[in-house]
Amino acid sequence: MRVLVIGSGGREHALLIGLSADPSVTALHVAPGNAGTSAIATNHDVDVAAAEAVVALATSIAADLVVIGPEVPLVLGIADALRDAGFATFGPGAEAAQIEGSKAFAKDVMAAAGVRTAHSEIVDNPAKLDAALNRFGPTWVVKDDGLAAGKGVVVTTDRLTARDHAAELLENGHPVLLESFLDGPEVSLFSLVDGDTVVPLIPAQDHKRVGDDDAGPNTGGMGAYTPLPWLPDEVTQQIVDDVVKPVAAELAKRGTPFSGLLYAGLAIGKDGPSVVEFNCRFGDPETQAVLALLKSPLGQALNATATGALDKLPPLEWADGAAVTVVVAAENYPGKPRTGDVIAGAEGDGVLHAGTARNDDGAVVSAGGRVLAVVGTGADLAEARAQAYDRIANIKLPGSHYRTDIGKAALDGRITL
């Protein structure tokens, strides 16, 4: 297979690494890619939000499979354009991608499917904001109803902070979603989905806050680990049976079947799993950890999903042990990041590129907020953590920062159901 991957982050670098290990994959292309992906794939400087340009690229390289990584091209219907042009495409069409593109749509699907989630209310008028806020709390969850790259959410016990975030969203023309707070540890479960067929991957846990001990604002994700030693297998199966399969069936029933990767973010409370959010694609940085343990050929799994043959895919095989991903972020992230700094150690083992580029001298430089994703694996969580942080010690990026506690709460036995 000649495979084209769409995207430029750590998730796409992880997908390319996985695809490169599949003997059925004979050529790898990526658009636009980054400084790291160029080592294993041909980078193409193409606007991935422009359907005509993406289809032209897929045509020019005779792609057998196109894998769309980020949410924006999916919500814009790039997968539809590729399928219309005859390309096998991993990723949902625009209508099914609304499961991430519109939180109101996702709530409607969950209600119809009988899936447990937080009580919510949409506010689209500033005059109604205060009365709506009074119906929530003492912990407020305020979300941008549209795409916000993981940073449109504020969870706070301070009403003024909640109100300020909501008011800013409304001022920018974005409807606000208020939700009741879900307690319990969070789980990310990826599933390959093709209509009614669901094949779960191993669960992971993301770390959204910028600082150790979950301090500071939300980010796109500062690290992840898998598997989850505190999550029983029967709970994972419950998530598949009570959440993922009913939502997939509901989307198919509506005439907009999902094809691709359905990401369920859940809180595991005293009443069982409740959905925090759905995404229509692989999550970042969980993908980097999850794919590090996948033994089955990735290209064959993605192609089976894209071509309607997922129900014939052999059971996925996973390596023993654990994997940990730690994100190295640029100075000031999740605010406006400092960019253009030369990175030392960016070519080391387990170092996946996210926000990187090359300068005129050919050196790898920072080009985004989340710059690198450093992956460690080991016989257990302790070994995987140790390897990840040993690898980070060899990286030098002025002003950069990272969390030192990825997976530590689980390792210390501080996460329980």
N, C-alpha and C positions, 0 to 999 in steps of 0.2 A: 504493500500500500504506500502511496505517496500521500502524506498527511500535511495539511495546513492548519496551524494553530493560530487563533486570533487572540491578541492581547499582548501585554508588555510587562506583566508583573511576576512576582514570585510564584504564583499559582501556575502561570503559563510555563515558567522555567521548569517547575516540578513535573508538569504534564509532558514536556518535551523529554526530560530525563527518563520518565517512565516509558514513553513511546520509543525512545532510542534503544531500550532493552528488549523490545518486542521483535523477534526475528522476522515477523511478517511485514514490518515497516521498513521500506527501502529508501525513503527520502523524507526529510523533515524540512518544512518551511514555517516561518512565523511572521506575523504582521501585527504591530511593527517590531516586536521583540525588544531586547535590551542588550547591554554589553555582554551579559553572560550567555544569553541564548545563542549568540553568533558562534559559539564554540561547537554547538551540536546541530545547528539548523541554519538555513539561509534566511537572514532577516530581510524584510521588505517594508519600505517606508510607504505605507498605505493608510489612508484614513479609514479606520475600521467602523466608523459610523456611516460611511457612504456605501450603500448597497452595490451600486454600479461598479465602484472601484474594487470591492471585495470579490464580486463575481468575476470581474476581469482578471484579477490575480489568480483565483482558483482555476480559471480557464487556461491561463498562460502556463501554469505549472502542471496542468492535467491532474489536479488533485483527485484522489480516490475517496478521501474523507476530509471533512472540514470540522474542526473542533473549536467551538466558540467559548472562550474563557470568561470574559467580563459580562456584567449585566446590561450595560448600556446598549451594545449592539443587539443583544437579544430582545430587549424591550422595543428597540427601533425596528425590529422585523428583519434583521439581516439573515437569520436562519430561513425565513420564508423565501427571501429572494434567492438564496443559494439552492433551496429545494426546487423552486420553480425553474431554476436553470439546470436541474438534473444532478446536483451534487448530494451525495450522502452527507448529512450534516448532524453533528452531535450538538444539541441545544434546542430548546423549545421555540415555537413560533411566537410572534408578538402577543397574541391573545392569551396563550398559556403563560407567557412570561409575566403577565400582570400579577401573578401570584407573588412576585417581588415588586413589580413596578407600582402597584397600588395596594397599600395595606388595607384599604376599604374593600377592595375586591377579594383579597385573601380572607378577610373576616367573613365576607358573604359566602365564600366557598366552604370555609370551616363550619359555619352555621348549618349550611345545607348538608354537609357530610357528617354532622354530629361530633365534631372534633372539639375537645376542650381547649379553650384559650382564655385570655384575659377579657374581662368586660371592657368595652371601649366605646368611645364617642368621637365623632368627627366634628371639628369646629372650623367653619370657613368664614366666620364673621367676627371681627374683634369685639363687637358689642356683646357677643354671647360668651366671651372667653371666661370672665370672672365667675359667672354662674356655673359654667361647666367645671371649672377648677374646684369649685366648692363641693362638687359631687364626687371628687376623688381625694386621694391623700389618706393618711399623713405621708405616704411616699408617693410622689407623683412620677408618672412615666409619660414623657412628652415626645412624640415622634413626628418627623416630617412624613406626610402621607406618600411622598414619592421617593425616588432614589436619592440617597444621601451618602453613599460610599461608606456606610457604617458609622458615620459621624453625625447623623441627624437626630440622635436620641439623647435625651437628658433624663437621668434617673436621680431624683433628689428628694430630700425631706424638707427642703426649703421652698416654700410656696412662691416667694419672689423670684427665685432662680427659675422655677418652672414657668412662671408667668412671663419672664423676660424672654426665655427661649421661644415660647409659643407666640408671643407678640412679634418677635423678629421673623419667624416663619411666615406669619400672616402678612406682615408688612411686605415681604418678598413675594407674595402671591401664592404661598404654599399652604394648602389646607393642613390642619393640625389633627393628629390622632392622640387622644388622651386614653390611657389604659390603666386598669387596676394593676397593682404591683404583684408579680408572681414570686413567691419565695421558693427556696430550694436550689440546689446546684444546677448549673446549666449544662446541657449536652448538645453537641452538634452531630447530627446523623445524616450522612450522605446516602442517597439511594439512586442507583441507575433505574430509570423509569421509562417504559415504552408502553403507553396506553394504560392497560390494567396490570401489566407485568412490573413487579418491583423486586430489585436485587439490592439489598442493603450492603453498605461497606461497614468498616468497623467504626464505632463511635469515637469522637474526640471531644476535647474541651478547649475552647478559645479563652483568651484573656483579653478583654476589651479595654479595660482602663489603662491609661498611659503609664501609671506608676506601680511600684511594688505594693502588695497588700491591697490591690484594687483602688488605689488613690488616683485622683485627678480625672480629667474628662475622658469620655469614650473616644476610641480610635477605630481604625479599620481592623484592628487586631494586633496585639503585641507578642503573641506566641500561642502555642498549642501543644498538646501531647495526646498520645493514643497508645494502647487502649486505656480504658478507665477502670482502675482496679476496684473502685467502689460501686460500679454499676453492674448488677447481676445480668446475666444473659437473658433472663426472662423479661426484664424491663426493656431491653433492646427489642425483643420480639414484640412486646406490647406496643412499643412505639410504631413498629412496622404495621402491626395489625390494626391498631386503633387510630393511627394518625396518617401515615404515609399512604397506605392502600386506600382508605376511604377518600382522601383528597385526590389521589390519582383517578379513582373511579368517578368522582364528581366532575372532574375536568373532562374526562372522556364522555360522560353523560351529557355535558353541555355542548359537545361537538368540537371541543378544543383540547384534544388529548395531548398530554405532556410527553415529550420525547427529549431525554437528556438527563441531567443531574438535578434532582430535587433535594434541596438542603432544608432540613427541619431543625430549627433552633428551639430547644425546649427547656423548661424548668421542671425539675422532678420534685414536686411538692408532696405533702401528706396524702393528697388525693390521687397521686399518680402524675404522669406526664401532662403538661400543658404547653401549648405552642406559644413561643415568644415571637417567632417570625418564620417565614419561608423565604428562601432564595431560589432562584431559577438556574443556579450554576454552582460549580465547585466553590467552596468558601476558601478564603485566604486569611490566615495562614494554616488552617487545618489541613488543606490539601497536601502541603509539603510534608507533614508528619504522616498522614494516612498512606500516601502513595509510597513512602519510604519502606513500608512493610508489605506492600502488595507483591505477591510472587506470580500471580497469573499475568498473562500478556495483556497489557493495558490497551494496546491498539485494537486487539480483537474484541475486548469488552466494549469499547466505545463504538466500534463499527457495528457490533451486533445490536446495540441500542439504536444506532442511527438508521439501520436497515430493516428494523422490525423483526429481528431474530433474537431478541434478548431472552425469550423463553427457551431458546435452545442453547444458551451459553452454559458451559460446565460451571459447577460451583466455584466461586472465587477461592483462591488459596492465599493464606497470609503467613508471613514469617513470624516465628516466635519472638518474644521480647517486646520492646517499646521503642517509640520514637518521640523526639521532642524538637520543636521548632521555636527558635528565639529570633524575634525581629530586631534588627539594628536600625534605628530611626535617625533621621537627620535632626540637627539642632532646631528647636522650636516646634517640631511636630507634636501634636496634631494641628498646630497653627500653621502659618505660612512657613514652609521649611526653607532652611538654608541649603542651597544647591551649588554645584560646580566644584566641590572639593575633591581632591584626588584621594582615592581609597587604596590603602595598602592591605594586602592579604585577601583581596576579593576573588582570587582564583584558587583559594584553598579548598580542601575536601569538605563536602557538605555545605558549601556556601552557595546559596541560590540567589540570583539577582532579581531585584524588584524595581526600584527606582534608580537605575544606572544608565550611563551612556559613556561614550568615549570622547575625549577632547581632541583638539587638533594634533596633539602629540601622540595620540593613541592610548593615553592613560585612561583607566576606568575612573569615572567621577560620579558623584551623587547627582541625581536628576529627579528626585521625588522625596516624599515624606518618609515612607517605609523603603529603606534603601536595599537592605539585604535580609534574607531569611536563612538562618544558620541551623542546620539539621544535625542532630545526634541520634544514634541508635545504640541499643545495647540489650543485654539479656534481661534487663528490668528497667524500671523508670529511673532508678538511681544512676545506672550506667549511662543511659541515654542522656540524662541531664548533664552528667559530668562531661561526656564527649562534646555536647553542644557548647557548653561554656568554655571548655578547653579550646575549641575552635574559634570562638569569639575573641579569646585573648590574643590571637594572632592578627586581628583586624584593627586597623587604625583609620579612623575617620574623624576629623576635627569637629568637636561639638556634638558628636553622636551620643545617643543614649539607648539603653535597653533595660528590660526588666530582669532582675536577678532571681525571680521566684516562679518562673514558669514550671508548672507541675509540682511545686514544692508542697502545697497544701495536701495534694493527694498522696505524695510520698510520706508526709508526716502523719497520715491518717486523720486529717482534719476535715475531710469531706465525707459526710454520711447521709443516708436517706432516712 
